[in-house]
Amino acid sequence: AALDMILRVWCKGEALREDHAVMVVIPEDLEITQIEETMQTIKCLGRVRVRGRMFRDNLKCFLVLCESKEKIDPNLVPPEVLPMSGAEPCKIVITTGEGTSSEDFAKKMHNLLQGEGRTAEDSQAMFSSAVSENSSPDANIHAVRDLLEKTGKTSSEMGGYRRLRMFSGTIPTPAGEEQFEHWMEQAWLMVEESEGTAKEKKRRIMESLRGPAIEIVKVVRDSDTDVTPEKHLDALEQAFGSAESGDDLYFSFRLLQQQAGEKFSDFLRRLEHALTKVVQRGGIPADLRDKVRIEQLLRGAVGTKPPNFLELLSEIRAEEEYEVEMTESPDETTLMVDASAVTSLPAGVLVQTIMVPSQAIEKSQLIAK
């Protein structure tokens, strides 16, 4: 019943007709093409395309919303479908098109909110204020959508963070997937900076994983049901990240050199990327980061023709004199005086005098009142 209500709300959000919508429950993440091919084995649906996908933490599975070309006949749609990959049968959910009584709706609402982690008291308080006894099915659906918005963070409330790209841990990296290091950087940024709940962050992570990567996370979740999003990422780092220790990474960092033809700014960015890994693995304390960065920047910088002592001394002194000159030079000032006081021009005409720094030049510009 709760899945039926989720399907109705989802159809409203996607502006999808219920008689052309079918939701399939899959225990593990499958490719979109695999899902569409599997659903098209049900001939009465015709051509099927995936419209959306989300992970349900309370069900430990993925829900996939599909749109069928043909109008759905509930009498012809089987309750389950066997994936083309040979995995476990997947449950199929469709709407019956029948009205919903207030009593049935209250029961479905209660179960749905409990699945969202709310207490019975919270569910009753919000339900009684949102739905009347004689409400219509459309009003009920609107009430469900409003209450779901109140019970948890939605994707739009995650601080503007877009969804993570897919990562499977497969080598070589398949087309459309992210490299592990890039994916991990975005995942940590989402976990540390977004304002979403821990539950929503874990859902974001799960939705972006597939294949070997999602198997690793499932093992962690089975051992600890209250595992944090940070633990998810730590487990993935141990499974797919570099096997080097913090000390090994720090040693490699100290050997970095500016390459021939490499811009100094590019070398600095390359240093920072390596230094971030060192700090994350505990190679050095975070408070030494700035000191280590500048040391290696100077050590690794390579000039095509390094200056000798006199040339270096000359450049340093020239820079010092320039800084002193800029410090002591007066700022640009503007003075407005009456023209009759300094020129033979008639009174009522103003002269703008501009003092240019480092030069004893005065420029006058006539400005009429």
Summary of the structure (lengths in Angstrom):
residues: 369
radius of gyration: 33.0
end to end distance: 80.4
largest distance: 103.4
contacts: 976
relative contact order: 0.07
helix: 50%
strand: 14%
